[in-house]
Amino acid sequence: MISIIGSGSVGTSIAFLCVCNALDDVLLINRTKSKAIAKSLDLTNAIPSTSKFSISGTDDYSKLIGSDIVIITASTEVPLNDRSENISQQVTMIKKIAKKIKVYSPSAIVLIVSNPLDVLTYFFQKETQFSRFKVFGIAPSLDTNRFQYHIAKKFSILQSSITNALVVGEHGDTMVPIFSNIHVNGHFFPMSDVEKDSITLNVRNYWKTLRDYKTRSQFGIAKNVYDVIDTIINKKEKIIPVSLVLEGEYGEYNVAIGVPTKIDQDGIIEIQNMDFNQSEKNLFKISAKTIRNNIQSI
Ligand SMILES: NC(=O)c1ccc[n+]([C@@H]2O[C@H](COP(=O)([O-])OP(=O)(O)OC[C@H]3O[C@@H](n4cnc5c(N)ncnc54)[C@H](OP(=O)(O)O)[C@@H]3O)[C@@H](O)[C@H]2O)c1
């Protein structure tokens, strides 16, 4: 069973993809019970006639029993200017949710989506003491999509021709696009510092630019989360950057931060060792320090 905490824009977009693709039974848990029920009744009509699965909604965490995957999209308030602006309410919320998940679905793989992503991933893992390979934040892959989009746009090339363009670090203003290994159509693709700076700014500000037209993002993150759920449920393998608690990898300890990983049905099976150049290493350190400062501010 796939359980999704939070029945807002992001949670229900993920549920829609899971239901349409008949992945598994879906449970929606929301603070306001009527919303979870309403969304599940609506989504029920999207279940293909060939599917053997169903969707239901509740505010009762005990219904989590039997979950294989739990996805956390709950949010006390959606951030407007900085993903860390509601940090203390969000940390209080994640700790309460973590206690419940520990009781009702202690062997589930848990995907964190709510912001501030890295800080909440850290506190969830510490609160539950679940394996750090079974608790990870989904966002660096979305940031990577945005990075590829801006490279493609700037150079008028196809996004599908770009490989090894990756975003690591914080899901926030200090995220680190990795330029040093980008290939286009199989060939190394060098860029000037001015080009790199402009793309970096656009990637970091993507969500704010979106706000000029739409209050919040939902479909890109939903597809990224869906791909991870599909990998786990259908026993596939996927290379993907995610946020997890590091214990020495990339020179960092006791902080959750985005790095490239390999995942399969058991969660993270490998943290990939990728070469960054010196400037990227420096930016990654600054990013880790920023997350650590946010963690310590609680
Ligand atoms: N990782 C990423 O790349 C990424 C991308 C986009 C968004 N996000 C984040 O995802 C989160 C959700 O965004 P959204 O647009 O879906 O927000 P939203 O539409 O406001 O939905 C949030 C939902 O969480 C529910 N909720 C609050 N506290 C809860 C609790 N303790 N238990 C269960 N449900 C609870 C709310 O319930 P009520 O009905 O009672 O209000 C609401 O339905 C935000 O933190 C946002 O910043 C992350």
PDBQT file of the ligand as one rigid body, heavy atoms in Angstrom, charges set to zero:
ROOT
HETATM    1  N1  LIG A 301      10.232  18.544  -2.701  1.00  0.00    +0.000 N 
HETATM    2  C1  LIG A 301       9.869  19.403  -3.646  1.00  0.00    +0.000 C 
HETATM    3  O1  LIG A 301      10.551  19.571  -4.656  1.00  0.00    +0.000 OA
HETATM    4  C2  LIG A 301       8.578  20.168  -3.485  1.00  0.00    +0.000 A 
HETATM    5  C3  LIG A 301       7.906  20.699  -4.606  1.00  0.00    +0.000 A 
HETATM    6  C4  LIG A 301       6.690  21.353  -4.392  1.00  0.00    +0.000 A 
HETATM    7  C5  LIG A 301       6.183  21.494  -3.102  1.00  0.00    +0.000 A 
HETATM    8  N2  LIG A 301       6.890  20.996  -2.052  1.00  0.00    +0.000 N 
HETATM    9  C6  LIG A 301       6.390  21.086  -0.670  1.00  0.00    +0.000 C 
HETATM   10  O2  LIG A 301       5.368  20.121  -0.512  1.00  0.00    +0.000 OA
HETATM   11  C7  LIG A 301       4.517  20.518   0.564  1.00  0.00    +0.000 C 
HETATM   12  C8  LIG A 301       3.067  20.426   0.126  1.00  0.00    +0.000 C 
HETATM   13  O3  LIG A 301       2.772  21.375  -0.859  1.00  0.00    +0.000 OA
HETATM   14  P1  LIG A 301       1.256  21.534  -1.376  1.00  0.00    +0.000 P 
HETATM   15  O4  LIG A 301       1.298  22.542  -2.444  1.00  0.00    +0.000 OA
HETATM   16  O5  LIG A 301       0.649  20.199  -1.626  1.00  0.00    +0.000 OA
HETATM   17  O6  LIG A 301       0.572  22.155  -0.056  1.00  0.00    +0.000 OA
HETATM   18  P2  LIG A 301      -0.999  22.214   0.287  1.00  0.00    +0.000 P 
HETATM   19  O7  LIG A 301      -1.790  22.170  -0.965  1.00  0.00    +0.000 OA
HETATM   20  O8  LIG A 301      -1.194  23.352   1.226  1.00  0.00    +0.000 OA
HETATM   21  O9  LIG A 301      -1.252  20.847   1.076  1.00  0.00    +0.000 OA
HETATM   22  C9  LIG A 301      -0.735  20.594   2.324  1.00  0.00    +0.000 C 
HETATM   23  C10 LIG A 301      -1.681  19.620   2.988  1.00  0.00    +0.000 C 
HETATM   24  O10 LIG A 301      -1.057  19.131   4.194  1.00  0.00    +0.000 OA
HETATM   25  C11 LIG A 301      -2.107  18.932   5.137  1.00  0.00    +0.000 C 
HETATM   26  N3  LIG A 301      -1.559  18.830   6.480  1.00  0.00    +0.000 N 
HETATM   27  C12 LIG A 301      -1.028  19.788   7.258  1.00  0.00    +0.000 A 
HETATM   28  N4  LIG A 301      -0.592  19.277   8.423  1.00  0.00    +0.000 NA
HETATM   29  C13 LIG A 301      -0.875  17.947   8.382  1.00  0.00    +0.000 A 
HETATM   30  C14 LIG A 301      -0.666  16.868   9.282  1.00  0.00    +0.000 A 
HETATM   31  N5  LIG A 301      -0.071  17.044  10.454  1.00  0.00    +0.000 N 
HETATM   32  N6  LIG A 301      -1.067  15.629   8.903  1.00  0.00    +0.000 NA
HETATM   33  C15 LIG A 301      -1.673  15.440   7.704  1.00  0.00    +0.000 A 
HETATM   34  N7  LIG A 301      -1.896  16.429   6.819  1.00  0.00    +0.000 NA
HETATM   35  C16 LIG A 301      -1.499  17.663   7.151  1.00  0.00    +0.000 A 
HETATM   36  C17 LIG A 301      -3.040  20.116   4.918  1.00  0.00    +0.000 C 
HETATM   37  O11 LIG A 301      -4.284  19.793   5.473  1.00  0.00    +0.000 OA
HETATM   38  P3  LIG A 301      -5.529  20.808   5.630  1.00  0.00    +0.000 P 
HETATM   39  O12 LIG A 301      -6.512  20.353   4.603  1.00  0.00    +0.000 OA
HETATM   40  O13 LIG A 301      -6.017  20.618   7.020  1.00  0.00    +0.000 OA
HETATM   41  O14 LIG A 301      -5.013  22.200   5.389  1.00  0.00    +0.000 OA
HETATM   42  C18 LIG A 301      -3.045  20.225   3.392  1.00  0.00    +0.000 C 
HETATM   43  O15 LIG A 301      -4.070  19.460   2.795  1.00  0.00    +0.000 OA
HETATM   44  C19 LIG A 301       4.995  21.930   0.939  1.00  0.00    +0.000 C 
HETATM   45  O16 LIG A 301       5.849  21.839   2.070  1.00  0.00    +0.000 OA
HETATM   46  C20 LIG A 301       5.753  22.399  -0.283  1.00  0.00    +0.000 C 
HETATM   47  O17 LIG A 301       6.706  23.400   0.037  1.00  0.00    +0.000 OA
HETATM   48  C21 LIG A 301       8.050  20.328  -2.217  1.00  0.00    +0.000 A 
ENDROOT
TORSDOF 0
